[in-house]
Amino acid sequence: MTETTPTIMQNFDSEVSRLIAESRGLDALEALRLFLPSETRLMLLDDNLKMWHFSPLAVFDMWENEQATGDPRNSLYLRGDEIA
């Protein structure tokens, strides 16, 4: 697996953990601890998937879907469902 560059990962780690902290009422470090071991982050780390094309907000949505359903692929951003 080719890994996404550390600079890109640092930006996503910071932005997504900030969104997690805001939505869950956590401090930044606790939010980062939730994000780091997630499947969503592992997918982001895999440069072959090019998930860094998504915004941090979209990646946060994938993480939220992973928390709710166990699979970040349930996010509308990855399912490709049309929004009516």
C-alpha positions as CSV (number, residue, x, y, z in Angstrom):
1,M,0.0,0.0,0.0
2,T,1.3,3.4,-0.9
3,E,0.5,5.8,2.0
4,T,-0.9,9.3,1.7
5,T,1.7,11.9,2.4
6,P,2.2,13.0,6.1
7,T,1.3,16.6,5.3
8,I,-2.1,15.6,3.9
9,M,-2.7,13.2,6.8
10,Q,-1.7,15.9,9.4
11,N,-4.3,18.2,7.8
12,F,-7.1,15.6,7.8
13,D,-6.2,14.4,11.3
14,S,-6.4,17.9,12.7
15,E,-9.6,18.9,10.8
16,V,-11.6,15.7,11.3
17,S,-10.7,15.4,15.0
18,R,-11.8,19.1,15.4
19,L,-15.1,18.2,13.9
20,I,-15.4,15.1,16.1
21,A,-14.6,17.2,19.2
22,E,-17.2,19.8,18.3
23,S,-19.9,17.3,17.5
24,R,-19.3,15.1,20.6
25,G,-18.3,17.7,23.1
26,L,-14.8,16.3,23.5
27,D,-11.4,17.8,23.8
28,A,-9.1,17.7,20.8
29,L,-6.9,14.9,22.0
30,E,-9.7,12.6,22.9
31,A,-11.3,13.2,19.5
32,L,-8.0,12.4,17.8
33,R,-7.8,9.2,19.8
34,L,-11.2,8.2,18.4
35,F,-10.2,9.0,14.8
36,L,-6.7,7.5,14.6
37,P,-7.7,3.8,14.9
38,S,-10.8,4.1,12.7
39,E,-11.3,2.3,9.4
40,T,-12.1,5.7,7.9
41,R,-8.6,6.9,8.7
42,L,-7.0,3.7,7.4
43,M,-8.9,4.2,4.1
44,L,-7.6,7.8,4.0
45,L,-4.1,6.6,4.6
46,D,-4.3,4.3,1.6
47,D,-3.2,6.7,-1.2
48,N,-4.5,4.3,-3.8
49,L,-8.0,5.2,-2.7
50,K,-7.4,8.9,-3.2
51,M,-9.8,9.8,-0.4
52,W,-7.9,13.1,0.2
53,H,-10.0,14.3,-2.8
54,F,-12.9,14.6,-0.3
55,S,-13.2,17.5,2.1
56,P,-12.5,17.0,5.8
57,L,-16.3,17.4,6.3
58,A,-17.0,14.5,3.9
59,V,-14.4,12.3,5.7
60,F,-16.0,13.3,9.0
61,D,-19.4,12.1,7.6
62,M,-17.7,8.7,6.7
63,W,-16.3,8.5,10.2
64,E,-19.8,9.2,11.7
65,N,-21.3,6.5,9.5
66,E,-18.6,4.1,10.6
67,Q,-19.5,4.9,14.3
68,A,-23.2,4.4,13.6
69,T,-23.1,1.4,11.3
70,G,-19.7,-0.1,11.6
71,D,-18.8,0.7,8.0
72,P,-17.6,4.1,6.6
73,R,-18.8,2.9,3.2
74,N,-22.3,3.6,4.3
75,S,-21.7,7.3,3.8
76,L,-23.6,8.9,1.0
77,Y,-20.2,10.2,-0.2
78,L,-19.1,6.6,-0.9
79,R,-22.4,4.9,-1.7
80,G,-23.1,7.2,-4.6
81,D,-26.9,7.4,-3.9
82,E,-28.6,10.4,-5.5
83,I,-30.0,12.9,-3.2
84,A,-33.6,13.7,-4.2
